[in-house]
Amino acid sequence: MSTTVDAYQEILAQATKTATPVVIRGGGSKSFYGRPVDGQPLDVSAHAGIIDYSPPELVVTARAGTLLSDLEAALAAENQMLAFEPPHFGPAATLGGAIACGLSGPRRPFSGAARDFVLGITCLNGRGELLRFGGQVMKNVAGYDLSRTLTGSLGTLALMLEISLKVLPRAEQQLTLCRQASGAEATGLFNLWAGRPLPLSAACHSDGRLYLRLSGFEQGVTAAAAALGGDILEDDETFWQGLREQTLPFFAGDTPLWRISVPPASAPLSLAGDTLTDWGGAQRWVRTDQPAGVVREATVAAGGHATRFRDSNRDDVFHPLSNRMLVLQQRLKASFDPAGILNPGRMYNGL
């Protein structure tokens, strides 16, 4: 075990004894996400580097402080990729931050979410004890899959040290079709196409235009494009990167940005403001000044949940938990972090 990990263990053990909150920080690219946390900073960006990479096995293991850009460059050199397209939100983005936030890009409904590619995690709990979950193969879990439980936990359960991921080959060909469409028309088409054997890898609607990305073998992509019709978007990689990194014009400005998850076939939500639809209808980005209660009421009516993704108000970020879910979360927190020192309150008050 490295000297760095020894130091982390000592810090966490001492923090547990003194009940001192610890704020885990990697690259800081996603520090805007979640509720604010006060406490002793613990910078883990130095714990970086790819430990093991086997292109034939489609598996990579890296330390949590590894820059996403470095990891993706290593995969690209072998014509492989992180299929869940994690957003960076800045050049300092790390692998640990990506998994801790559990965010996925436009490819998510067609390839899988971040948690679907996590094979194993080595971490430290709130006491500073070293834990290992999973491994480097898909079928390696008996009982609870705690590697995936840590994905999206925002550092409230453990300090991640090493992460093993399944990776995928890059597509032989990719192109994007676009056409004019209303929000309702786009939702209908997305759900129609989702039921067909098409090489879909992204589906988005913004500013009156529908965007559909096709990825796969050249023959299949060409045939699908001919059958679907529409204009071919030049330099489509720039568009999808802008969507993933939230640099498209839609995301500019200070109006609160909500991330709303609903069933893909849901009709456009009756909310004031602008909407960008991603994930083939399952994810709606909404810019609105309407109160949180109004946004969440409309979301619940559609069978979904809403997150206040970017806003100066960070007290009410994630969708309220049911009583049963709150108890489950409290038990999970107590198991990993009994003193409650790890990023306390980052997700919910008291957790």
C-alpha positions in Angstrom: 0.0 0.0 0.0 1.4 3.4 -0.9 2.5 6.1 1.5 -0.3 8.3 0.0 -3.0 5.7 1.1 -1.3 5.4 4.5 -1.7 9.2 4.9 -5.4 9.1 3.9 -6.0 6.3 6.4 -4.4 8.3 9.2 -6.4 11.4 8.3 -9.7 9.6 8.2 -9.0 7.6 11.4 -8.2 10.8 13.2 -11.2 12.6 11.8 -13.5 9.8 13.0 -12.0 10.1 16.5 -12.6 13.9 16.6 -15.8 13.8 14.6 -14.3 16.3 12.2 -16.0 16.6 8.8 -13.8 15.8 5.8 -14.4 17.3 2.3 -13.0 15.0 -0.4 -11.7 16.8 -3.4 -10.2 15.6 -6.7 -10.0 18.0 -9.6 -12.9 20.1 -8.3 -14.6 20.2 -11.7 -17.9 19.1 -10.3 -17.8 21.0 -7.0 -20.9 22.9 -8.1 -22.9 19.7 -8.0 -24.8 18.8 -4.8 -25.1 20.6 -1.5 -22.2 22.7 0.0 -20.1 21.0 2.6 -17.9 22.5 5.2 -15.0 20.6 6.7 -11.3 19.7 6.6 -10.2 19.5 2.9 -8.8 16.1 1.7 -7.1 16.5 -1.7 -6.8 13.1 -3.4 -5.7 14.3 -6.9 -2.2 13.0 -6.2 -3.3 9.4 -6.1 -3.3 9.0 -9.9 -2.1 6.7 -12.7 -3.3 3.7 -14.7 -2.5 0.5 -12.8 -3.5 -2.1 -15.3 -5.0 -2.0 -18.8 -5.8 -5.1 -20.9 -7.2 -4.0 -24.2 -8.0 -7.6 -25.3 -10.0 -8.1 -22.1 -11.7 -4.6 -22.3 -10.7 -3.8 -18.7 -8.8 -0.9 -17.2 -7.9 -0.2 -13.6 -6.8 3.2 -12.5 -6.3 5.3 -9.4 -9.2 7.6 -8.5 -7.1 10.8 -9.0 -6.3 9.9 -12.7 -7.3 12.6 -15.0 -10.2 11.6 -17.2 -8.4 13.1 -20.2 -5.3 10.9 -19.6 -7.4 7.8 -19.2 -9.4 8.5 -22.4 -6.3 9.2 -24.3 -4.8 5.8 -23.3 -8.0 4.1 -24.4 -8.2 6.0 -27.6 -4.7 4.8 -28.5 -6.1 1.3 -28.5 -9.3 2.4 -30.3 -11.4 2.0 -27.2 -13.5 4.3 -25.0 -15.5 4.9 -21.8 -18.9 4.0 -23.3 -20.9 6.0 -20.8 -19.2 9.2 -22.0 -18.7 10.9 -18.6 -18.8 14.7 -18.6 -15.6 16.5 -17.6 -16.8 20.0 -16.8 -13.2 21.1 -16.8 -9.7 19.9 -17.6 -9.0 18.8 -14.0 -11.8 16.2 -14.0 -10.7 12.9 -12.5 -11.9 9.3 -12.7 -12.9 9.2 -9.0 -14.9 12.4 -9.4 -16.7 10.9 -12.5 -17.7 7.7 -10.6 -18.5 9.5 -7.4 -20.9 11.8 -9.3 -22.2 8.9 -11.4 -23.0 11.2 -14.4 -23.3 9.8 -17.9 -23.3 11.5 -21.3 -25.5 11.2 -24.4 -24.7 7.5 -25.0 -26.1 6.4 -21.7 -29.5 4.9 -22.8 -27.9 3.0 -25.6 -24.8 1.6 -24.0 -25.4 1.9 -20.2 -24.8 4.2 -17.2 -21.6 4.8 -15.4 -22.5 2.2 -12.7 -23.0 -0.4 -15.4 -19.3 -0.3 -16.3 -17.9 -0.4 -12.8 -16.4 -3.8 -12.1 -14.6 -3.1 -8.8 -13.6 -0.4 -6.4 -10.9 -0.2 -3.7 -11.7 2.4 -1.1 -11.4 3.6 2.5 -14.5 3.9 4.7 -15.0 6.6 7.3 -12.8 4.8 9.8 -9.9 4.6 7.3 -10.3 0.9 6.8 -9.3 -0.5 3.4 -12.2 -2.2 1.5 -12.3 -4.0 -1.8 -15.5 -4.7 -3.7 -15.9 -6.5 -7.1 -12.9 -7.2 -9.3 -12.0 -7.1 -13.0 -14.8 -9.3 -14.4 -18.5 -8.8 -14.7 -19.7 -11.8 -12.7 -17.8 -11.4 -9.5 -20.4 -10.3 -6.9 -22.2 -12.5 -4.4 -24.8 -10.5 -2.5 -24.9 -6.7 -2.6 -23.1 -5.0 -5.5 -21.4 -2.3 -3.4 -19.1 -1.1 -6.2 -22.2 0.2 -8.0 -23.6 1.4 -4.7 -20.6 3.8 -4.4 -21.2 5.1 -7.9 -23.1 8.3 -7.6 -22.7 8.5 -3.8 -20.7 11.8 -4.0 -18.1 10.7 -1.6 -20.5 10.4 1.3 -19.8 6.6 1.9 -16.1 6.1 1.1 -13.0 7.6 -0.3 -12.4 5.8 -3.6 -8.8 4.8 -4.3 -8.8 2.4 -7.3 -11.5 1.8 -9.9 -11.8 -1.1 -12.4 -14.0 -0.4 -15.5 -15.2 -2.3 -18.5 -14.4 -0.4 -21.7 -15.7 -0.8 -25.2 -14.3 -0.6 -28.8 -14.9 2.7 -30.6 -17.4 2.5 -33.5 -16.1 1.9 -37.0 -18.3 4.7 -38.3 -20.4 7.5 -36.7 -22.7 10.1 -38.2 -25.5 12.4 -36.9 -28.8 13.1 -38.6 -30.8 16.2 -37.9 -34.2 17.6 -38.9 -36.8 20.2 -37.8 -39.2 18.8 -35.2 -41.3 20.0 -32.2 -40.7 18.6 -28.8 -43.7 16.3 -29.0 -42.7 15.1 -32.5 -39.2 14.4 -31.3 -40.4 12.3 -28.3 -42.6 10.3 -30.6 -39.9 9.6 -33.1 -37.3 8.7 -30.4 -39.6 6.1 -28.9 -40.5 4.7 -32.3 -36.9 4.4 -33.3 -35.9 2.9 -29.9 -38.1 -0.1 -30.7 -36.2 -0.8 -34.0 -32.9 -2.6 -34.6 -31.0 0.7 -35.3 -27.4 1.5 -34.3 -28.4 4.4 -32.1 -25.9 6.0 -29.8 -27.5 9.4 -28.9 -30.8 11.2 -29.4 -31.4 14.8 -28.5 -33.9 17.6 -29.2 -33.0 21.3 -28.8 -34.2 24.6 -30.2 -36.7 23.0 -32.6 -34.2 20.5 -34.0 -33.9 16.7 -33.5 -30.4 15.2 -33.5 -29.9 11.4 -33.9 -26.4 9.8 -33.7 -25.7 6.5 -35.3 -22.6 4.5 -34.4 -21.5 1.0 -35.5 -20.2 -0.8 -38.5 -20.1 1.2 -41.7 -22.7 -0.9 -43.6 -25.3 -0.7 -40.8 -24.8 3.0 -40.2 -25.1 3.8 -43.8 -28.3 1.7 -44.3 -29.9 3.2 -41.1 -29.1 6.8 -42.2 -30.7 6.1 -45.6 -33.8 4.6 -44.0 -34.3 7.4 -41.5 -33.5 10.4 -43.7 -32.6 13.9 -42.6 -29.6 16.1 -43.0 -26.1 14.9 -42.0 -24.6 17.2 -39.3 -21.1 18.2 -40.2 -18.5 18.0 -37.3 -21.1 16.2 -35.1 -18.4 15.4 -32.5 -18.4 19.1 -31.6 -22.1 19.1 -31.0 -22.2 16.0 -28.8 -19.2 17.1 -26.8 -21.0 20.5 -26.3 -24.0 18.6 -25.0 -22.0 16.4 -22.7 -19.9 19.3 -21.4 -22.8 21.7 -21.3 -21.2 24.3 -23.5 -24.0 24.5 -26.0 -25.8 27.9 -26.1 -28.8 26.4 -24.2 -26.7 26.0 -21.1 -25.4 29.6 -21.0 -26.8 32.1 -18.4 -27.7 32.1 -14.8 -31.2 30.8 -14.9 -31.5 27.7 -12.7 -30.8 24.4 -14.5 -32.8 21.4 -13.6 -32.0 17.8 -14.6 -35.3 15.9 -14.9 -35.5 12.1 -15.4 -38.8 10.8 -16.7 -40.0 7.8 -18.7 -38.8 8.3 -22.3 -42.4 8.5 -23.8 -43.5 11.3 -21.4 -45.0 14.3 -23.1 -43.2 17.7 -22.8 -43.5 18.9 -19.2 -45.8 21.9 -18.5 -43.0 24.1 -17.1 -42.1 27.7 -18.0 -38.7 28.2 -19.5 -36.5 26.3 -22.1 -36.1 22.6 -22.4 -33.4 20.4 -24.0 -34.3 16.8 -24.3 -31.6 14.1 -24.1 -31.3 10.3 -23.8 -34.1 9.8 -26.3 -36.6 11.6 -24.1 -35.6 10.1 -20.7 -33.6 13.2 -19.6 -34.9 16.7 -19.8 -32.7 19.7 -19.0 -35.0 22.6 -18.0 -34.0 26.2 -17.5 -36.7 27.8 -15.4 -37.2 30.3 -12.5 -40.2 28.5 -11.3 -40.1 27.3 -7.6 -38.7 23.9 -6.8 -42.2 22.7 -5.6 -43.7 23.5 -9.0 -40.8 21.8 -10.9 -41.0 18.7 -8.7 -44.8 18.5 -8.8 -44.8 18.4 -12.6 -42.0 15.9 -12.6 -43.7 13.5 -10.2 -46.9 13.8 -12.2 -44.8 12.5 -15.2 -43.5 9.6 -13.1 -40.0 11.0 -12.6 -37.7 12.9 -10.3 -35.9 16.3 -10.5 -32.4 17.5 -9.5 -31.5 21.2 -9.1 -28.3 20.7 -11.2 -26.9 24.3 -11.4 -28.2 27.1 -9.2 -27.1 29.6 -6.6 -29.6 27.9 -4.3 -27.9 24.7 -3.2 -30.0 23.8 -0.2 -32.6 21.7 -2.0 -30.7 19.9 -4.7 -31.8 16.3 -5.0 -35.4 14.9 -5.1 -36.8 14.4 -1.6 -36.5 10.8 -0.3 -39.4 8.7 0.8 -39.4 7.7 4.5 -38.4 4.1 3.6 -35.6 5.3 1.3 -34.4 7.7 3.9 -34.1 4.9 6.5 -32.2 2.8 4.0 -29.8 5.6 3.2 -29.2 6.3 6.9 -28.3 2.6 7.5 -26.0 2.6 4.6 -24.3 5.7 5.7 -23.9 4.3 9.3 -22.3 1.1 7.9 -19.7 2.9 5.8 -19.2 6.1 7.8 -20.5 5.7 11.4 -19.1 9.0 12.6 -20.6 10.9 9.6 -17.4 12.6 8.6 -17.3 11.9 4.8 -18.8 14.8 2.7 -21.6 15.2 5.3 -24.8 16.7 3.8 -23.5 16.7 0.2 -26.6 14.8 -1.0 -29.1 15.2 1.8 -29.1 17.0 5.2 -28.0 14.5 7.9 -26.4 12.0 5.5 
